[in-house]
Amino acid sequence: MITSVIFIILCIVIIVTAMLTLYFRDLLASVVSYSVMSLVLTVVFLHLDAPDVAIAEAGIGAALTTCIFVIAVRLTRRREE
């Protein structure tokens, strides 16, 4: 009972952070929201007894992809039109 409630809450958090990733106008805030979504997804994979997938998601999805996105945002110039 408790685990199903936690699972539903985690799924709702994933959906909300995915929507926030699309909603934010600031690119860095969007990357942070994506990173939070990826970390929560890692917890969901652990909850589903898939530790291999969780490690891959944490290493690639949360860490490596976030670093690449942050570097890309920092190298991008903002232009006013």
N, CA, C and O atoms as CSV, one atom per row, in Angstrom:
chain,resi,resn,atom,element,x,y,z
A,1,MET,N,N,0.823,-1.201,0.000
A,1,MET,CA,C,0.000,0.000,0.000
A,1,MET,C,C,0.863,1.259,0.000
A,1,MET,O,O,0.680,2.145,-0.834
A,2,ILE,N,N,1.799,1.331,0.934
A,2,ILE,CA,C,2.657,2.514,1.031
A,2,ILE,C,C,3.542,2.633,-0.204
A,2,ILE,O,O,3.747,3.732,-0.719
A,3,THR,N,N,4.063,1.510,-0.676
A,3,THR,CA,C,4.956,1.570,-1.835
A,3,THR,C,C,4.225,1.997,-3.101
A,3,THR,O,O,4.807,2.663,-3.957
A,4,SER,N,N,2.969,1.624,-3.225
A,4,SER,CA,C,2.219,2.057,-4.404
A,4,SER,C,C,1.930,3.551,-4.346
A,4,SER,O,O,1.913,4.221,-5.379
A,5,VAL,N,N,1.701,4.078,-3.138
A,5,VAL,CA,C,1.490,5.521,-2.996
A,5,VAL,C,C,2.779,6.275,-3.323
A,5,VAL,O,O,2.745,7.301,-4.004
A,6,ILE,N,N,3.900,5.774,-2.846
A,6,ILE,CA,C,5.190,6.403,-3.154
A,6,ILE,C,C,5.467,6.346,-4.652
A,6,ILE,O,O,5.954,7.315,-5.233
A,7,PHE,N,N,5.157,5.213,-5.275
A,7,PHE,CA,C,5.363,5.067,-6.716
A,7,PHE,C,C,4.513,6.071,-7.493
A,7,PHE,O,O,4.992,6.679,-8.450
A,8,ILE,N,N,3.268,6.245,-7.091
A,8,ILE,CA,C,2.386,7.208,-7.765
A,8,ILE,C,C,2.901,8.628,-7.578
A,8,ILE,O,O,2.867,9.422,-8.517
A,9,ILE,N,N,3.376,8.960,-6.381
A,9,ILE,CA,C,3.926,10.297,-6.130
A,9,ILE,C,C,5.160,10.532,-6.989
A,9,ILE,O,O,5.325,11.613,-7.554
A,10,LEU,N,N,6.029,9.527,-7.091
A,10,LEU,CA,C,7.226,9.669,-7.924
A,10,LEU,C,C,6.861,9.852,-9.392
A,10,LEU,O,O,7.496,10.641,-10.093
A,11,CYS,N,N,5.858,9.143,-9.860
A,11,CYS,CA,C,5.416,9.302,-11.247
A,11,CYS,C,C,4.846,10.704,-11.486
A,11,CYS,O,O,5.076,11.298,-12.540
A,12,ILE,N,N,4.115,11.222,-10.522
A,12,ILE,CA,C,3.581,12.582,-10.649
A,12,ILE,C,C,4.711,13.601,-10.666
A,12,ILE,O,O,4.664,14.570,-11.423
A,13,VAL,N,N,5.732,13.386,-9.832
A,13,VAL,CA,C,6.885,14.291,-9.822
A,13,VAL,C,C,7.608,14.255,-11.164
A,13,VAL,O,O,8.055,15.293,-11.652
A,14,ILE,N,N,7.726,13.080,-11.763
A,14,ILE,CA,C,8.363,12.972,-13.081
A,14,ILE,C,C,7.571,13.766,-14.117
A,14,ILE,O,O,8.154,14.495,-14.920
A,15,ILE,N,N,6.264,13.629,-14.101
A,15,ILE,CA,C,5.428,14.348,-15.071
A,15,ILE,C,C,5.518,15.851,-14.858
A,15,ILE,O,O,5.614,16.609,-15.824
A,16,VAL,N,N,5.488,16.291,-13.597
A,16,VAL,CA,C,5.552,17.730,-13.304
A,16,VAL,C,C,6.900,18.308,-13.709
A,16,VAL,O,O,6.951,19.383,-14.307
A,17,THR,N,N,7.989,17.620,-13.397
A,17,THR,CA,C,9.294,18.151,-13.774
A,17,THR,C,C,9.498,18.132,-15.284
A,17,THR,O,O,10.178,19.008,-15.819
A,18,ALA,N,N,8.929,17.161,-15.979
A,18,ALA,CA,C,9.004,17.163,-17.441
A,18,ALA,C,C,8.242,18.353,-18.014
A,18,ALA,O,O,8.700,18.983,-18.968
A,19,MET,N,N,7.084,18.664,-17.440
A,19,MET,CA,C,6.326,19.834,-17.904
A,19,MET,C,C,7.073,21.130,-17.582
A,19,MET,O,O,7.076,22.063,-18.386
A,20,LEU,N,N,7.706,21.188,-16.408
A,20,LEU,CA,C,8.481,22.377,-16.056
A,20,LEU,C,C,9.672,22.558,-16.986
A,20,LEU,O,O,10.054,23.684,-17.302
A,21,THR,N,N,10.261,21.442,-17.425
A,21,THR,CA,C,11.369,21.528,-18.375
A,21,THR,C,C,10.929,22.222,-19.657
A,21,THR,O,O,11.681,23.003,-20.239
A,22,LEU,N,N,9.723,21.936,-20.087
A,22,LEU,CA,C,9.198,22.591,-21.291
A,22,LEU,C,C,8.727,24.015,-21.015
A,22,LEU,O,O,8.751,24.858,-21.912
A,23,TYR,N,N,8.301,24.290,-19.794
A,23,TYR,CA,C,7.705,25.585,-19.453
A,23,TYR,C,C,8.740,26.686,-19.254
A,23,TYR,O,O,8.506,27.828,-19.648
A,24,PHE,N,N,9.881,26.360,-18.647
A,24,PHE,CA,C,10.869,27.384,-18.300
A,24,PHE,C,C,11.418,28.060,-19.543
A,24,PHE,O,O,11.728,27.406,-20.539
A,25,ARG,N,N,11.534,29.386,-19.472
A,25,ARG,CA,C,12.126,30.147,-20.571
A,25,ARG,C,C,13.653,30.186,-20.443
A,25,ARG,O,O,14.365,30.289,-21.443
A,26,ASP,N,N,14.140,30.103,-19.220
A,26,ASP,CA,C,15.578,30.104,-18.984
A,26,ASP,C,C,16.120,28.700,-19.241
A,26,ASP,O,O,15.610,27.720,-18.697
A,27,LEU,N,N,17.149,28.611,-20.068
A,27,LEU,CA,C,17.686,27.308,-20.441
A,27,LEU,C,C,18.325,26.577,-19.266
A,27,LEU,O,O,18.202,25.358,-19.154
A,28,LEU,N,N,19.004,27.309,-18.394
A,28,LEU,CA,C,19.648,26.667,-17.260
A,28,LEU,C,C,18.615,26.091,-16.287
A,28,LEU,O,O,18.816,25.005,-15.744
A,29,ALA,N,N,17.525,26.804,-16.065
A,29,ALA,CA,C,16.456,26.281,-15.214
A,29,ALA,C,C,15.830,25.042,-15.835
A,29,ALA,O,O,15.453,24.109,-15.125
A,30,SER,N,N,15.721,25.031,-17.136
A,30,SER,CA,C,15.185,23.861,-17.832
A,30,SER,C,C,16.109,22.656,-17.680
A,30,SER,O,O,15.640,21.530,-17.513
A,31,VAL,N,N,17.407,22.886,-17.737
A,31,VAL,CA,C,18.378,21.796,-17.566
A,31,VAL,C,C,18.324,21.253,-16.135
A,31,VAL,O,O,18.408,20.043,-15.930
A,32,VAL,N,N,18.186,22.132,-15.158
A,32,VAL,CA,C,18.082,21.683,-13.768
A,32,VAL,C,C,16.809,20.858,-13.572
A,32,VAL,O,O,16.830,19.835,-12.888
A,33,SER,N,N,15.714,21.299,-14.167
A,33,SER,CA,C,14.463,20.545,-14.068
A,33,SER,C,C,14.606,19.177,-14.725
A,33,SER,O,O,14.093,18.186,-14.205
A,34,TYR,N,N,15.281,19.112,-15.836
A,34,TYR,CA,C,15.535,17.831,-16.498
A,34,TYR,C,C,16.384,16.923,-15.612
A,34,TYR,O,O,16.146,15.718,-15.538
A,35,SER,N,N,17.362,17.501,-14.952
A,35,SER,CA,C,18.221,16.722,-14.073
A,35,SER,C,C,17.440,16.142,-12.898
A,35,SER,O,O,17.650,14.992,-12.513
A,36,VAL,N,N,16.539,16.940,-12.332
A,36,VAL,CA,C,15.696,16.447,-11.238
A,36,VAL,C,C,14.802,15.324,-11.736
A,36,VAL,O,O,14.616,14.323,-11.044
A,37,MET,N,N,14.247,15.484,-12.937
A,37,MET,CA,C,13.407,14.429,-13.502
A,37,MET,C,C,14.205,13.138,-13.673
A,37,MET,O,O,13.700,12.053,-13.389
A,38,SER,N,N,15.424,13.251,-14.127
A,38,SER,CA,C,16.257,12.075,-14.339
A,38,SER,C,C,16.616,11.401,-13.011
A,38,SER,O,O,16.658,10.173,-12.930
A,39,LEU,N,N,16.872,12.191,-11.986
A,39,LEU,CA,C,17.178,11.612,-10.678
A,39,LEU,C,C,15.962,10.898,-10.079
A,39,LEU,O,O,16.102,9.830,-9.483
A,40,VAL,N,N,14.790,11.474,-10.233
A,40,VAL,CA,C,13.577,10.821,-9.738
A,40,VAL,C,C,13.311,9.545,-10.538
A,40,VAL,O,O,12.855,8.544,-9.984
A,41,LEU,N,N,13.590,9.582,-11.815
A,41,LEU,CA,C,13.438,8.385,-12.639
A,41,LEU,C,C,14.394,7.282,-12.177
A,41,LEU,O,O,14.060,6.099,-12.247
A,42,THR,N,N,15.570,7.665,-11.710
A,42,THR,CA,C,16.502,6.698,-11.143
A,42,THR,C,C,15.904,6.017,-9.919
A,42,THR,O,O,16.038,4.805,-9.750
A,43,VAL,N,N,15.247,6.793,-9.069
A,43,VAL,CA,C,14.601,6.230,-7.888
A,43,VAL,C,C,13.465,5.286,-8.288
A,43,VAL,O,O,13.259,4.252,-7.653
A,44,VAL,N,N,12.736,5.643,-9.334
A,44,VAL,CA,C,11.656,4.765,-9.810
A,44,VAL,C,C,12.226,3.443,-10.306
A,44,VAL,O,O,11.661,2.383,-10.034
A,45,PHE,N,N,13.335,3.496,-11.028
A,45,PHE,CA,C,13.954,2.245,-11.490
A,45,PHE,C,C,14.429,1.392,-10.319
A,45,PHE,O,O,14.325,0.166,-10.359
A,46,LEU,N,N,14.950,2.036,-9.276
A,46,LEU,CA,C,15.329,1.278,-8.086
A,46,LEU,C,C,14.102,0.661,-7.420
A,46,LEU,O,O,14.153,-0.469,-6.935
A,47,HIS,N,N,13.017,1.399,-7.400
A,47,HIS,CA,C,11.770,0.897,-6.822
A,47,HIS,C,C,11.238,-0.301,-7.610
A,47,HIS,O,O,10.613,-1.193,-7.037
A,48,LEU,N,N,11.481,-0.323,-8.898
A,48,LEU,CA,C,11.028,-1.428,-9.753
A,48,LEU,C,C,12.029,-2.585,-9.796
A,48,LEU,O,O,11.907,-3.486,-10.626
A,49,ASP,N,N,13.023,-2.555,-8.896
A,49,ASP,CA,C,14.054,-3.598,-8.799
A,49,ASP,C,C,14.846,-3.761,-10.090
A,49,ASP,O,O,15.081,-4.876,-10.556
A,50,ALA,N,N,15.249,-2.639,-10.653
A,50,ALA,CA,C,16.104,-2.639,-11.839
A,50,ALA,C,C,17.351,-1.801,-11.547
A,50,ALA,O,O,17.491,-0.695,-12.069
A,51,PRO,N,N,18.255,-2.324,-10.715
A,51,PRO,CA,C,19.412,-1.511,-10.317
A,51,PRO,C,C,20.371,-1.204,-11.466
A,51,PRO,O,O,21.009,-0.151,-11.466
A,52,ASP,N,N,20.484,-2.098,-12.440
A,52,ASP,CA,C,21.368,-1.839,-13.576
A,52,ASP,C,C,20.883,-0.642,-14.384
A,52,ASP,O,O,21.668,0.222,-14.774
A,53,VAL,N,N,19.590,-0.608,-14.624
A,53,VAL,CA,C,19.008,0.511,-15.375
A,53,VAL,C,C,19.110,1.794,-14.557
A,53,VAL,O,O,19.346,2.866,-15.114
A,54,ALA,N,N,18.934,1.693,-13.243
A,54,ALA,CA,C,19.025,2.868,-12.386
A,54,ALA,C,C,20.431,3.451,-12.394
A,54,ALA,O,O,20.599,4.669,-12.437
A,55,ILE,N,N,21.429,2.599,-12.352
A,55,ILE,CA,C,22.810,3.081,-12.395
A,55,ILE,C,C,23.104,3.745,-13.734
A,55,ILE,O,O,23.761,4.784,-13.785
A,56,ALA,N,N,22.624,3.151,-14.805
A,56,ALA,CA,C,22.830,3.745,-16.129
A,56,ALA,C,C,22.115,5.089,-16.242
A,56,ALA,O,O,22.663,6.040,-16.801
A,57,GLU,N,N,20.907,5.170,-15.718
A,57,GLU,CA,C,20.157,6.424,-15.768
A,57,GLU,C,C,20.831,7.497,-14.918
A,57,GLU,O,O,20.891,8.658,-15.321
A,58,ALA,N,N,21.330,7.124,-13.766
A,58,ALA,CA,C,22.002,8.098,-12.904
A,58,ALA,C,C,23.310,8.570,-13.531
A,58,ALA,O,O,23.638,9.756,-13.487
A,59,GLY,N,N,24.040,7.647,-14.106
A,59,GLY,CA,C,25.338,7.995,-14.675
A,59,GLY,C,C,25.240,8.759,-15.972
A,59,GLY,O,O,25.949,9.745,-16.174
A,60,ILE,N,N,24.367,8.312,-16.850
A,60,ILE,CA,C,24.269,8.939,-18.165
A,60,ILE,C,C,23.206,10.030,-18.180
A,60,ILE,O,O,23.472,11.157,-18.598
A,61,GLY,N,N,22.003,9.695,-17.725
A,61,GLY,CA,C,20.893,10.653,-17.795
A,61,GLY,C,C,21.051,11.834,-16.872
A,61,GLY,O,O,20.872,12.980,-17.285
A,62,ALA,N,N,21.387,11.564,-15.617
A,62,ALA,CA,C,21.449,12.647,-14.644
A,62,ALA,C,C,22.795,13.360,-14.665
A,62,ALA,O,O,22.842,14.586,-14.566
A,63,ALA,N,N,23.873,12.625,-14.791
A,63,ALA,CA,C,25.193,13.244,-14.669
A,63,ALA,C,C,25.763,13.725,-16.007
A,63,ALA,O,O,26.005,14.918,-16.191
A,64,LEU,N,N,25.973,12.804,-16.924
A,64,LEU,CA,C,26.661,13.147,-18.169
A,64,LEU,C,C,25.842,14.086,-19.058
A,64,LEU,O,O,26.361,15.084,-19.556
A,65,THR,N,N,24.580,13.767,-19.250
A,65,THR,CA,C,23.737,14.608,-20.100
A,65,THR,C,C,23.560,15.999,-19.511
A,65,THR,O,O,23.559,16.991,-20.240
A,66,THR,N,N,23.412,16.071,-18.191
A,66,THR,CA,C,23.278,17.376,-17.544
A,66,THR,C,C,24.545,18.204,-17.726
A,66,THR,O,O,24.467,19.403,-17.994
A,67,CYS,N,N,25.704,17.578,-17.584
A,67,CYS,CA,C,26.970,18.299,-17.793
A,67,CYS,C,C,27.089,18.807,-19.226
A,67,CYS,O,O,27.522,19.937,-19.452
A,68,ILE,N,N,26.712,17.990,-20.175
A,68,ILE,CA,C,26.774,18.405,-21.580
A,68,ILE,C,C,25.820,19.568,-21.840
A,68,ILE,O,O,26.176,20.522,-22.531
A,69,PHE,N,N,24.609,19.492,-21.289
A,69,PHE,CA,C,23.647,20.575,-21.469
A,69,PHE,C,C,24.126,21.871,-20.818
A,69,PHE,O,O,23.974,22.946,-21.398
A,70,VAL,N,N,24.702,21.781,-19.623
A,70,VAL,CA,C,25.191,22.992,-18.943
A,70,VAL,C,C,26.332,23.618,-19.728
A,70,VAL,O,O,26.391,24.840,-19.859
A,71,ILE,N,N,27.231,22.808,-20.248
A,71,ILE,CA,C,28.331,23.343,-21.063
A,71,ILE,C,C,27.779,24.002,-22.325
A,71,ILE,O,O,28.244,25.073,-22.716
A,72,ALA,N,N,26.798,23.377,-22.960
A,72,ALA,CA,C,26.203,23.959,-24.167
A,72,ALA,C,C,25.499,25.278,-23.867
A,72,ALA,O,O,25.576,26.214,-24.663
A,73,VAL,N,N,24.811,25.362,-22.728
A,73,VAL,CA,C,24.130,26.607,-22.362
A,73,VAL,C,C,25.146,27.704,-22.058
A,73,VAL,O,O,24.942,28.864,-22.416
A,74,ARG,N,N,26.230,27.337,-21.401
A,74,ARG,CA,C,27.252,28.342,-21.085
A,74,ARG,C,C,27.948,28.858,-22.336
A,74,ARG,O,O,28.343,30.023,-22.385
A,75,LEU,N,N,28.103,28.010,-23.344
A,75,LEU,CA,C,28.773,28.431,-24.579
A,75,LEU,C,C,27.835,29.160,-25.539
A,75,LEU,O,O,28.292,29.766,-26.508
A,76,THR,N,N,26.550,29.106,-25.283
A,76,THR,CA,C,25.584,29.760,-26.142
A,76,THR,C,C,25.462,31.223,-25.748
A,76,THR,O,O,25.326,31.552,-24.569
A,77,ARG,N,N,25.510,32.080,-26.725
A,77,ARG,CA,C,25.321,33.510,-26.470
A,77,ARG,C,C,23.863,33.864,-26.615
A,77,ARG,O,O,23.161,33.360,-27.491
A,78,ARG,N,N,23.420,34.748,-25.733
A,78,ARG,CA,C,22.041,35.214,-25.835
A,78,ARG,C,C,22.034,36.513,-26.618
A,78,ARG,O,O,22.796,37.438,-26.334
A,79,ARG,N,N,21.176,36.561,-27.589
A,79,ARG,CA,C,21.085,37.756,-28.425
A,79,ARG,C,C,19.725,38.392,-28.237
A,79,ARG,O,O,18.705,37.706,-28.179
A,80,GLU,N,N,19.723,39.695,-28.142
A,80,GLU,CA,C,18.471,40.427,-28.046
A,80,GLU,C,C,18.037,40.833,-29.442
A,80,GLU,O,O,18.835,41.327,-30.239
A,81,GLU,N,N,16.775,40.621,-29.723
A,81,GLU,CA,C,16.284,40.978,-31.060
A,81,GLU,C,C,15.301,42.114,-30.963
A,81,GLU,O,O,14.772,42.561,-31.980
